[in-house]
Amino acid sequence: MTETNPDPVARQPFRLTITPRQRQAPPVTLLDWIHRRPEYRPVVRSAGGAGGGRAGFSDAVIIAVVAQALLPGLFNLLQSWVDQQRTEASIRIQTGETEVELQVNGRTDSARLLAQATEALRIARAEQTGTETAG
């Protein structure tokens, strides 16, 4: 299974909703951390109002719409921020009608996070389209 996937759904952009958890304001917000890399500036933004979110959430929710090729770098940035802040974040990933949610903490490996996201999306797509194998 080393062939490329011609499935058009696999080429759709991913929409990520990233929700960092922080008890106090971090020295560098997650959005500023991600925007240090120029390729993410046009595709990653705040979901709305600055500050004043739910208790335990320092950044407003962050929205990203990225090509699959940008996911590894984005996950690396997210993981390095989580490690530095000693905090957690949740990521809701959507592509087409498929959605999965993953938790990121200091013990998460960014490569494993990518594999987990890819596999969860593949399974969710299969379930939605009824292409799962039966008996």
N, CA and C atoms as a LAMMPS dump frame, in Angstrom:
ITEM: TIMESTEP
0
ITEM: NUMBER OF ATOMS
405
ITEM: BOX BOUNDS ff ff ff
-5.0000000000000000e+02 5.0000000000000000e+02
-5.0000000000000000e+02 5.0000000000000000e+02
-5.0000000000000000e+02 5.0000000000000000e+02
ITEM: ATOMS id mol type element x y z
1 1 1 N 0.827 -1.184 0
2 1 2 C 0 0 0
3 1 3 C 0.873 1.25 0
4 2 1 N 1.791 1.341 -0.963
5 2 2 C 2.663 2.506 -1.054
6 2 3 C 2.304 3.37 -2.249
7 3 1 N 1.116 3.187 -2.802
8 3 2 C 0.716 3.979 -3.941
9 3 3 C 0.015 5.246 -3.469
10 4 1 N 0.036 6.279 -4.325
11 4 2 C -0.616 7.531 -3.968
12 4 3 C -2.12 7.366 -4.083
13 5 1 N -2.844 8.096 -3.289
14 5 2 C -4.297 7.982 -3.247
15 5 3 C -4.923 8.971 -4.23
16 6 1 N -5.556 8.496 -5.308
17 6 2 C -6.175 9.401 -6.275
18 6 3 C -7.518 9.942 -5.78
19 7 1 N -7.962 9.539 -4.605
20 7 2 C -9.231 9.963 -4.031
21 7 3 C -9.267 11.49 -3.924
22 8 1 N -10.247 12.159 -4.58
23 8 2 C -10.311 13.62 -4.518
24 8 3 C -10.526 14.135 -3.098
25 9 1 N -11.176 13.361 -2.239
26 9 2 C -11.372 13.792 -0.861
27 9 3 C -10.031 13.922 -0.159
28 10 1 N -9.088 13.048 -0.489
29 10 2 C -7.771 13.087 0.137
30 10 3 C -7.014 14.356 -0.235
31 11 1 N -7.39 14.992 -1.34
32 11 2 C -6.71 16.211 -1.763
33 11 3 C -7.421 17.468 -1.294
34 12 1 N -8.551 17.333 -0.644
35 12 2 C -9.25 18.503 -0.129
36 12 3 C -8.43 19.134 0.991
37 13 1 N -8.554 20.453 1.146
38 13 2 C -7.837 21.069 2.269
39 13 3 C -8.446 20.626 3.594
40 14 1 N -7.606 20.622 4.606
41 14 2 C -8.045 20.303 5.954
42 14 3 C -8.407 21.596 6.66
43 15 1 N -9.492 21.559 7.408
44 15 2 C -9.854 22.699 8.252
45 15 3 C -9.585 22.261 9.679
46 16 1 N -8.727 22.989 10.365
47 16 2 C -8.376 22.654 11.727
48 16 3 C -8.896 23.724 12.666
49 17 1 N -9.449 23.309 13.771
50 17 2 C -9.809 24.21 14.847
51 17 3 C -8.919 23.818 16.017
52 18 1 N -8.022 24.711 16.381
53 18 2 C -7.049 24.423 17.433
54 18 3 C -7.436 25.225 18.665
55 19 1 N -7.602 24.538 19.772
56 19 2 C -7.996 25.186 21.018
57 19 3 C -6.924 24.928 22.067
58 20 1 N -6.06 25.925 22.313
59 20 2 C -5.045 25.745 23.348
60 20 3 C -5.662 25.896 24.739
61 21 1 N -5.117 25.173 25.707
62 21 2 C -5.566 25.293 27.099
63 21 3 C -4.426 25.897 27.91
64 22 1 N -4.729 26.961 28.587
65 22 2 C -3.701 27.664 29.349
66 22 3 C -4.356 28.369 30.52
67 23 1 N -3.806 28.2 31.697
68 23 2 C -4.372 28.854 32.876
69 23 3 C -3.983 30.32 32.963
70 24 1 N -2.845 30.681 32.415
71 24 2 C -2.408 32.066 32.408
72 24 3 C -1.866 32.403 31.025
73 25 1 N -1.783 33.691 30.753
74 25 2 C -1.343 34.129 29.426
75 25 3 C 0.082 33.648 29.157
76 26 1 N 0.295 32.987 28.019
77 26 2 C 1.641 32.503 27.685
78 26 3 C 2.518 33.666 27.216
79 27 1 N 3.845 33.53 27.333
80 27 2 C 4.748 34.566 26.833
81 27 3 C 4.566 34.803 25.331
82 28 1 N 4.291 33.727 24.584
83 28 2 C 4.039 33.827 23.143
84 28 3 C 2.748 33.062 22.873
85 29 1 N 1.765 33.732 22.292
86 29 2 C 0.509 33.035 21.992
87 29 3 C 0.743 31.996 20.899
88 30 1 N -0.126 31.018 20.854
89 30 2 C 0 29.976 19.839
90 30 3 C -0.085 30.577 18.438
91 31 1 N -0.981 31.523 18.223
92 31 2 C -1.105 32.139 16.901
93 31 3 C 0.188 32.847 16.502
94 32 1 N 0.781 33.605 17.413
95 32 2 C 2.056 34.269 17.117
96 32 3 C 3.156 33.24 16.859
97 33 1 N 3.139 32.147 17.605
98 33 2 C 4.125 31.07 17.444
99 33 3 C 4.03 30.476 16.034
100 34 1 N 2.815 30.189 15.61
101 34 2 C 2.606 29.612 14.278
102 34 3 C 2.96 30.616 13.185
103 35 1 N 2.629 31.885 13.402
104 35 2 C 2.893 32.911 12.391
105 35 3 C 4.375 33.229 12.228
106 36 1 N 5.233 32.671 13.056
107 36 2 C 6.683 32.837 12.858
108 36 3 C 7.109 32.199 11.544
109 37 1 N 6.342 31.236 11.087
110 37 2 C 6.623 30.582 9.81
111 37 3 C 5.738 31.231 8.743
112 38 1 N 6.32 31.895 7.753
113 38 2 C 5.546 32.665 6.775
114 38 3 C 4.509 31.868 5.989
115 39 1 N 4.746 30.565 5.763
116 39 2 C 3.791 29.785 4.976
117 39 3 C 2.459 29.595 5.692
118 40 1 N 2.429 29.814 7.015
119 40 2 C 1.18 29.636 7.766
120 40 3 C 0.426 30.944 7.992
121 41 1 N 1.076 32.082 7.775
122 41 2 C 0.397 33.359 8.03
123 41 3 C -0.899 33.526 7.255
124 42 1 N -0.93 33.196 5.956
125 42 2 C -2.185 33.416 5.22
126 42 3 C -3.267 32.366 5.498
127 43 1 N -2.92 31.236 6.114
128 43 2 C -3.893 30.143 6.26
129 43 3 C -4.288 29.841 7.704
130 44 1 N -3.653 30.514 8.663
131 44 2 C -3.962 30.296 10.076
132 44 3 C -4.353 31.638 10.682
133 45 1 N -5.529 31.667 11.311
134 45 2 C -6.018 32.937 11.878
135 45 3 C -6.791 32.675 13.156
136 46 1 N -7.036 33.748 13.867
137 46 2 C -7.863 33.665 15.059
138 46 3 C -9.304 33.461 14.623
139 47 1 N -10.05 32.699 15.399
140 47 2 C -11.448 32.423 15.052
141 47 3 C -12.358 33.575 15.442
142 48 1 N -11.857 34.531 16.162
143 48 2 C -12.722 35.634 16.573
144 48 3 C -12.109 36.425 17.688
145 49 1 N -12.954 37.068 18.458
146 49 2 C -12.577 38.006 19.508
147 49 3 C -11.285 37.696 20.234
148 50 1 N -10.565 38.737 20.572
149 50 2 C -9.305 38.575 21.278
150 50 3 C -9.561 38.411 22.767
151 51 1 N -8.963 37.376 23.349
152 51 2 C -9.049 37.165 24.789
153 51 3 C -10.465 36.941 25.272
154 52 1 N -10.635 36.903 26.576
155 52 2 C -11.958 36.791 27.166
156 52 3 C -12.703 35.528 26.807
157 53 1 N -11.985 34.453 26.506
158 53 2 C -12.642 33.204 26.15
159 53 3 C -13.083 32.446 27.38
160 54 1 N -13.333 31.157 27.215
161 54 2 C -13.741 30.307 28.327
162 54 3 C -12.592 30.156 29.311
163 55 1 N -12.948 29.884 30.55
164 55 2 C -11.919 29.672 31.569
165 55 3 C -11.014 28.53 31.143
166 56 1 N -9.692 28.705 31.309
167 56 2 C -8.745 27.67 30.927
168 56 3 C -8.273 27.775 29.488
169 57 1 N -8.787 28.738 28.75
170 57 2 C -8.392 28.907 27.355
171 57 3 C -7.838 30.318 27.188
172 58 1 N -6.54 30.425 26.9
173 58 2 C -5.926 31.746 26.816
174 58 3 C -6.075 32.37 25.444
175 59 1 N -5.868 31.602 24.416
176 59 2 C -6.005 32.116 23.051
177 59 3 C -7.439 31.921 22.609
178 60 1 N -7.898 32.81 21.753
179 60 2 C -9.146 32.514 21.065
180 60 3 C -8.875 31.273 20.236
181 61 1 N -9.9 30.575 19.878
182 61 2 C -9.741 29.392 19.039
183 61 3 C -9.072 29.816 17.733
184 62 1 N -8.205 28.964 17.242
185 62 2 C -7.467 29.246 16.01
186 62 3 C -8.018 28.361 14.906
187 63 1 N -8.233 28.97 13.758
188 63 2 C -8.733 28.262 12.585
189 63 3 C -7.618 28.206 11.539
190 64 1 N -7.446 27.041 10.946
191 64 2 C -6.46 26.885 9.877
192 64 3 C -7.11 26.087 8.753
193 65 1 N -6.893 26.524 7.537
194 65 2 C -7.315 25.745 6.367
195 65 3 C -6.045 25.513 5.566
196 66 1 N -5.567 24.267 5.609
197 66 2 C -4.267 23.966 5.025
198 66 3 C -4.326 22.744 4.127
199 67 1 N -3.386 22.708 3.2
200 67 2 C -3.208 21.523 2.363
201 67 3 C -2.58 20.435 3.218
202 68 1 N -2.806 19.209 2.849
203 68 2 C -2.271 18.083 3.609
204 68 3 C -0.751 18.183 3.755
205 69 1 N -0.081 18.719 2.752
206 69 2 C 1.374 18.834 2.788
207 69 3 C 1.864 19.746 3.915
208 70 1 N 1.027 20.682 4.38
209 70 2 C 1.425 21.591 5.45
210 70 3 C 1.156 21.04 6.845
211 71 1 N 0.402 19.945 6.95
212 71 2 C 0.073 19.394 8.268
213 71 3 C 1.297 19.009 9.1
214 72 1 N 2.307 18.328 8.545
215 72 2 C 3.445 17.955 9.393
216 72 3 C 4.113 19.165 10.05
217 73 1 N 4.334 20.215 9.298
218 73 2 C 4.961 21.414 9.86
219 73 3 C 4.086 22.086 10.902
220 74 1 N 2.789 22.127 10.638
221 74 2 C 1.857 22.734 11.591
222 74 3 C 1.811 21.919 12.882
223 75 1 N 1.773 20.603 12.756
224 75 2 C 1.773 19.751 13.947
225 75 3 C 3.082 19.896 14.726
226 76 1 N 4.214 20.044 14.023
227 76 2 C 5.493 20.266 14.708
228 76 3 C 5.478 21.573 15.488
229 77 1 N 4.949 22.632 14.871
230 77 2 C 4.849 23.918 15.561
231 77 3 C 3.949 23.822 16.784
232 78 1 N 2.81 23.193 16.611
233 78 2 C 1.873 23.038 17.72
234 78 3 C 2.522 22.249 18.853
235 79 1 N 3.183 21.152 18.509
236 79 2 C 3.81 20.324 19.538
237 79 3 C 4.906 21.093 20.266
238 80 1 N 5.717 21.852 19.533
239 80 2 C 6.796 22.596 20.201
240 80 3 C 6.227 23.67 21.123
241 81 1 N 5.113 24.313 20.73
242 81 2 C 4.472 25.307 21.598
243 81 3 C 3.906 24.651 22.848
244 82 1 N 3.222 23.523 22.676
245 82 2 C 2.656 22.785 23.815
246 82 3 C 3.774 22.378 24.775
247 83 1 N 4.892 21.883 24.232
248 83 2 C 6.022 21.484 25.076
249 83 3 C 6.581 22.677 25.845
250 84 1 N 6.756 23.804 25.15
251 84 2 C 7.314 24.992 25.784
252 84 3 C 6.39 25.534 26.875
253 85 1 N 5.097 25.546 26.607
254 85 2 C 4.131 26.1 27.549
255 85 3 C 3.733 25.115 28.639
256 86 1 N 4.119 23.846 28.453
257 86 2 C 3.712 22.791 29.395
258 86 3 C 2.203 22.804 29.583
259 87 1 N 1.522 22.71 28.463
260 87 2 C 0.07 22.778 28.452
261 87 3 C -0.482 21.726 27.515
262 88 1 N -1.715 21.892 27.09
263 88 2 C -2.377 20.982 26.166
264 88 3 C -3.144 21.794 25.132
265 89 1 N -3.582 21.1 24.099
266 89 2 C -4.438 21.706 23.085
267 89 3 C -5.289 20.598 22.486
268 90 1 N -6.421 20.978 21.949
269 90 2 C -7.209 20.012 21.192
270 90 3 C -7.285 20.515 19.759
271 91 1 N -7.327 19.567 18.849
272 91 2 C -7.413 19.885 17.424
273 91 3 C -8.621 19.162 16.865
274 92 1 N -9.523 19.902 16.26
275 92 2 C -10.627 19.295 15.517
276 92 3 C -10.266 19.452 14.05
277 93 1 N -10.183 18.327 13.342
278 93 2 C -9.762 18.32 11.938
279 93 3 C -10.94 17.897 11.084
280 94 1 N -11.224 18.697 10.055
281 94 2 C -12.311 18.387 9.123
282 94 3 C -11.772 18.368 7.708
283 95 1 N -12.252 17.422 6.946
284 95 2 C -12.024 17.421 5.507
285 95 3 C -13.298 16.882 4.884
286 96 1 N -13.887 17.652 4.019
287 96 2 C -15.189 17.276 3.477
288 96 3 C -16.19 17.166 4.607
289 97 1 N -16.917 16.06 4.664
290 97 2 C -17.91 15.822 5.704
291 97 3 C -17.326 15.084 6.91
292 98 1 N -16.037 14.797 6.878
293 98 2 C -15.396 13.992 7.902
294 98 3 C -14.74 14.882 8.948
295 99 1 N -14.88 14.509 10.212
296 99 2 C -14.293 15.286 11.298
297 99 3 C -13.76 14.35 12.382
298 100 1 N -12.575 14.667 12.907
299 100 2 C -11.999 13.939 14.033
300 100 3 C -11.419 14.953 15.015
301 101 1 N -11.312 14.547 16.271
302 101 2 C -10.711 15.415 17.281
303 101 3 C -9.576 14.673 17.966
304 102 1 N -8.451 15.373 18.138
305 102 2 C -7.267 14.799 18.77
306 102 3 C -6.81 15.713 19.902
307 103 1 N -6.212 15.135 20.913
308 103 2 C -5.661 15.894 22.033
309 103 3 C -4.138 15.916 21.909
310 104 1 N -3.549 17.067 22.199
311 104 2 C -2.102 17.218 22.134
312 104 3 C -1.618 17.633 23.52
313 105 1 N -0.626 16.913 24.039
314 105 2 C -0.028 17.295 25.311
315 105 3 C 1.476 17.098 25.215
316 106 1 N 2.167 17.28 26.307
317 106 2 C 3.62 17.187 26.311
318 106 3 C 4.152 15.812 25.973
319 107 1 N 3.306 14.805 26.017
320 107 2 C 3.749 13.444 25.702
321 107 3 C 3.417 13.044 24.266
322 108 1 N 2.822 13.938 23.518
323 108 2 C 2.416 13.645 22.141
324 108 3 C 3.602 13.819 21.207
325 109 1 N 3.77 12.906 20.286
326 109 2 C 4.807 12.999 19.264
327 109 3 C 4.149 13.532 17.996
328 110 1 N 4.716 14.578 17.391
329 110 2 C 4.065 15.214 16.244
330 110 3 C 3.939 14.267 15.048
331 111 1 N 4.907 13.38 14.842
332 111 2 C 4.794 12.41 13.742
333 111 3 C 3.655 11.437 14.014
334 112 1 N 3.533 11.009 15.268
335 112 2 C 2.447 10.102 15.625
336 112 3 C 1.094 10.831 15.525
337 113 1 N 1.088 12.12 15.861
338 113 2 C -0.132 12.925 15.738
339 113 3 C -0.604 12.961 14.287
340 114 1 N 0.321 13.152 13.361
341 114 2 C -0.019 13.16 11.94
342 114 3 C -0.559 11.804 11.511
343 115 1 N 0.101 10.736 11.922
344 115 2 C -0.361 9.386 11.571
345 115 3 C -1.745 9.126 12.161
346 116 1 N -1.943 9.549 13.397
347 116 2 C -3.229 9.362 14.074
348 116 3 C -4.332 10.135 13.345
349 117 1 N -4.044 11.375 12.959
350 117 2 C -5.028 12.19 12.244
351 117 3 C -5.37 11.573 10.896
352 118 1 N -4.354 11.152 10.166
353 118 2 C -4.562 10.557 8.85
354 118 3 C -5.396 9.285 8.948
355 119 1 N -5.062 8.427 9.905
356 119 2 C -5.8 7.176 10.068
357 119 3 C -7.234 7.42 10.516
358 120 1 N -7.42 8.327 11.459
359 120 2 C -8.771 8.623 11.947
360 120 3 C -9.638 9.195 10.826
361 121 1 N -9.062 10.061 10.007
362 121 2 C -9.817 10.618 8.878
363 121 3 C -10.132 9.533 7.852
364 122 1 N -9.183 8.628 7.601
365 122 2 C -9.424 7.543 6.646
366 122 3 C -10.579 6.67 7.129
367 123 1 N -10.582 6.312 8.399
368 123 2 C -11.644 5.479 8.96
369 123 3 C -12.979 6.207 8.925
370 124 1 N -12.975 7.479 9.309
371 124 2 C -14.226 8.247 9.31
372 124 3 C -14.789 8.37 7.896
373 125 1 N -13.901 8.605 6.91
374 125 2 C -14.364 8.678 5.513
375 125 3 C -14.975 7.362 5.076
376 126 1 N -14.321 6.261 5.412
377 126 2 C -14.808 4.94 5.021
378 126 3 C -16.173 4.678 5.635
379 127 1 N -16.33 5.045 6.898
380 127 2 C -17.627 4.854 7.56
381 127 3 C -18.72 5.701 6.916
382 128 1 N -18.367 6.922 6.536
383 128 2 C -19.361 7.798 5.913
384 128 3 C -19.783 7.311 4.532
385 129 1 N -18.833 6.805 3.788
386 129 2 C -19.133 6.407 2.424
387 129 3 C -19.576 4.959 2.324
388 130 1 N -19.518 4.242 3.462
389 130 2 C -19.938 2.847 3.46
390 130 3 C -18.969 1.94 2.739
391 131 1 N -17.681 2.358 2.642
392 131 2 C -16.697 1.532 1.944
393 131 3 C -15.933 0.621 2.865
394 132 1 N -16.355 0.558 4.136
395 132 2 C -15.68 -0.358 5.05
396 132 3 C -15.95 -1.786 4.605
397 133 1 N -15.014 -2.652 4.895
398 133 2 C -15.167 -4.03 4.465
399 133 3 C -16.185 -4.758 5.336
400 134 1 N -17.042 -5.496 4.72
401 134 2 C -18.053 -6.271 5.457
402 134 3 C -17.715 -7.74 5.316
403 135 1 N -17.652 -8.443 6.503
404 135 2 C -17.438 -9.877 6.6
405 135 3 C -16.708 -10.422 5.508
